[in-house]
Amino acid sequence: MEQQGGSSARMGPMLAVAGGVLLAIGSVLTWAKASIDIDAFAQALGVDPAQLQGAVGAETSKVVSGTSTSDGKVALLCGLVAVILGVVAYAKRDRWKILGGVTVIAGLVGGGIALYDITKKDDVIAEAKEAVGPTLASIGLDSSILDSIFKVSLGIGIWVCVIGGIVALLGGLMMMMNRSSVGAPAMAGIPSGAMAPDSGFGTPGIAGSMAPPPPAPAAPAPAPEMPSDAMDAPSGGTGEQDAPSP
């Protein structure tokens, strides 16, 4: 039972380290990919796609990693912090409440900023429409064609950061909740009635371990003494005394 309790208590730092590693890995992976559909764009313009391909260039898509943005760098920093706190927690169990609280913050910031960027995907397309809208209007095109031309897809890295932030958050919460139970002696299997009353010094004992020693066996009773007149009596048993010699 004691071994199981220790394994459960160590789960918090383990999750903190695992969440930090996921945040760090996800921050260097692909967060988004922006691409332009040349064929759809050429059809909207009424030109040959080959001519448009030469004007645009060979690169029609761009991959954005997490660390190429400020948000990805913040997620990387939060991941490193979570890993360090999880490692330190193994040696500083009396500081789990503080370490767990900081780990919770790191998980919230790292995973939250990635989740925020996920919700902003549609805003990226909207901002692109606003930026090129006047140019498209000058050639008789509506900015709504960007919905079929300009595409933004999310990469695996941003999702890994969200998962890593959640894992680090759970690890920090477990460290904060298990803080009071760390270092307590295992009392499994000892009935509640086996605890001895307080000895007066503030430390209760366990019944049986502080029991007094059994009393020493009683000494045997002394043999009764014979009366002195009985010892002076003759052995013949006649009760008469011998006459004195002349």
C-alpha positions in Angstrom: 0.0 0.0 0.0 2.8 2.4 0.8 4.4 1.8 -2.6 1.2 2.5 -4.4 0.8 5.7 -2.5 4.3 6.8 -3.5 3.6 6.1 -7.2 0.4 8.0 -7.1 2.1 11.0 -5.5 4.9 11.0 -8.1 2.3 11.2 -10.9 2.1 15.0 -10.6 5.8 15.6 -11.5 5.7 13.0 -14.2 2.8 14.7 -15.9 4.5 18.1 -15.5 7.6 16.8 -17.3 5.5 15.1 -20.0 3.4 18.1 -20.6 6.5 20.3 -20.9 8.1 18.0 -23.4 5.0 18.1 -25.5 4.9 21.9 -25.4 8.5 22.1 -26.4 8.2 19.6 -29.3 4.9 21.1 -30.6 6.4 24.6 -30.6 9.1 23.6 -33.2 6.6 21.6 -35.4 4.3 23.1 -38.0 1.5 25.3 -36.7 -0.1 26.4 -39.9 0.2 26.1 -43.7 -0.9 28.8 -46.1 -1.4 28.0 -49.7 -2.7 29.6 -52.9 -4.8 27.6 -55.5 -3.3 28.8 -58.7 -5.8 27.1 -60.9 -8.7 28.7 -59.1 -7.0 32.1 -59.2 -6.3 31.8 -62.9 -9.9 30.9 -63.6 -11.1 33.9 -61.7 -8.8 36.1 -63.6 -9.5 34.5 -67.0 -5.9 33.8 -67.8 -3.8 30.7 -68.4 -2.7 29.0 -65.1 0.8 28.7 -66.6 1.1 32.4 -67.1 0.0 33.0 -63.5 2.3 30.4 -62.2 5.2 32.3 -63.7 4.0 35.6 -62.2 3.5 34.2 -58.8 6.5 31.9 -58.7 7.1 28.3 -57.9 6.3 28.7 -54.2 2.5 28.6 -53.8 2.5 27.5 -50.2 4.2 28.4 -47.0 4.7 26.4 -43.8 4.8 28.3 -40.5 6.4 26.6 -37.5 5.6 27.6 -34.0 9.0 29.1 -33.2 8.8 31.3 -36.3 6.1 33.3 -34.4 6.1 35.0 -31.0 3.3 32.7 -29.7 5.3 29.6 -30.5 8.3 31.0 -28.7 6.2 31.6 -25.6 4.9 28.0 -25.8 8.5 26.7 -26.0 9.4 28.8 -22.9 6.4 27.5 -21.0 7.4 23.9 -21.9 10.9 24.3 -20.7 9.6 25.8 -17.4 7.2 22.9 -16.9 10.0 20.4 -17.5 12.3 22.1 -15.0 9.6 22.4 -12.3 8.7 18.7 -12.7 12.3 17.6 -12.3 12.8 19.9 -9.2 9.6 18.5 -7.7 11.2 15.1 -7.3 13.8 16.5 -4.9 11.7 19.3 -3.3 8.6 17.5 -2.2 8.0 20.1 0.6 7.6 22.8 -2.1 5.1 21.0 -4.2 2.4 23.5 -3.6 4.5 26.4 -5.1 6.0 24.3 -7.8 2.6 22.9 -8.7 1.1 26.4 -8.9 3.8 27.7 -11.3 3.3 24.5 -13.4 -0.4 25.2 -13.7 0.4 28.7 -14.9 2.9 27.4 -17.5 0.4 24.9 -18.8 -2.3 27.5 -19.0 -0.2 30.0 -20.9 1.5 27.5 -23.2 -1.6 25.5 -24.1 -3.9 28.5 -24.0 -1.9 30.6 -26.5 -1.9 27.7 -29.0 -5.6 27.3 -28.5 -6.1 31.0 -29.1 -4.2 30.8 -32.4 -6.5 27.9 -33.4 -9.5 30.1 -33.0 -7.9 32.9 -35.0 -7.5 30.8 -38.2 -10.6 32.4 -39.8 -9.4 35.8 -38.7 -6.2 35.3 -40.8 -8.3 34.8 -43.9 -10.5 37.8 -43.0 -7.4 40.0 -42.6 -6.1 38.8 -46.0 -9.4 39.8 -47.6 -9.1 43.3 -46.1 -5.5 43.7 -47.3 -6.0 42.7 -50.9 -9.6 43.7 -51.3 -8.9 47.1 -52.9 -6.4 45.5 -55.3 -8.9 42.9 -56.4 -11.6 45.4 -56.8 -9.4 47.5 -59.1 -9.3 44.6 -61.6 -13.0 43.8 -61.2 -12.8 40.9 -58.7 -14.5 40.5 -55.5 -12.5 39.7 -52.4 -14.8 36.7 -51.7 -12.8 34.7 -54.2 -10.1 34.4 -51.6 -12.3 31.8 -49.9 -11.5 29.3 -52.7 -8.0 30.7 -53.5 -6.3 31.4 -50.2 -6.4 28.4 -47.8 -5.0 28.2 -44.3 -4.7 24.8 -42.6 -3.5 24.0 -39.1 -0.5 21.9 -38.5 0.1 19.1 -36.0 2.4 21.2 -33.8 -0.3 23.6 -32.6 -2.4 20.6 -31.5 0.5 19.0 -29.7 1.0 22.3 -27.8 -2.6 22.3 -26.7 -2.4 18.7 -25.4 0.9 19.4 -23.7 -0.5 22.4 -21.9 -3.4 20.3 -20.6 -1.1 17.6 -19.4 1.2 20.1 -17.6 -1.9 21.7 -16.1 -3.1 18.4 -14.7 0.4 17.6 -13.3 0.5 20.9 -11.5 -2.9 20.4 -10.0 -1.9 16.9 -8.8 1.2 18.3 -7.1 -0.9 20.9 -5.3 -3.5 18.4 -4.1 -0.9 15.8 -3.0 1.2 18.3 -1.1 -0.5 17.5 2.3 -0.1 13.7 1.9 3.6 13.7 0.9 5.8 12.4 3.7 3.0 11.0 5.8 3.8 7.5 7.2 1.8 4.7 5.7 -0.8 3.5 8.3 -2.6 1.0 6.1 -3.7 -2.1 7.9 -3.7 -0.6 11.4 -7.2 -0.3 12.9 -8.3 3.0 14.2 -8.8 1.6 17.7 -5.2 0.5 17.8 -3.9 4.0 18.5 -3.0 4.5 22.1 -4.1 7.7 23.9 -1.9 10.7 23.9 1.1 10.3 26.2 1.0 13.9 27.3 3.9 15.0 25.1 1.8 15.4 21.9 2.8 12.2 20.3 0.3 9.3 20.3 1.6 5.8 20.2 0.4 2.5 18.8 -1.2 0.2 21.3 1.1 -2.8 21.9 4.3 -1.0 21.0 4.2 1.0 24.2 2.5 -1.6 26.4 4.1 -2.0 29.9 6.0 -5.2 30.6 4.2 -8.1 32.4 4.6 -8.1 36.2 7.3 -10.3 37.7 6.1 -13.6 39.3 5.4 -13.3 43.0 8.0 -14.7 45.4 7.1 -18.0 47.2 5.7 -17.7 50.7 8.2 -18.5 53.6 7.7 -21.9 55.4 5.9 -21.6 58.8 8.2 -21.7 61.8 7.7 -24.4 64.5 7.2 -23.3 68.1 10.2 -23.6 70.4 8.5 -25.9 73.0 7.7 -28.3 70.2 11.3 -28.5 69.3 12.3 -29.2 73.0 10.0 -32.2 73.3 11.6 -35.7 73.5 11.5 -37.9 70.6 10.1 -40.8 72.6 6.7 -39.3 72.8 6.1 -40.4 76.5 5.9 -36.9 77.8 8.0 -37.8 80.9 11.4 -36.2 81.7 14.4 -38.4 82.7 15.4 -38.3 86.3 18.6 -36.5 86.9 21.6 -38.6 87.5 23.1 -38.6 91.1 
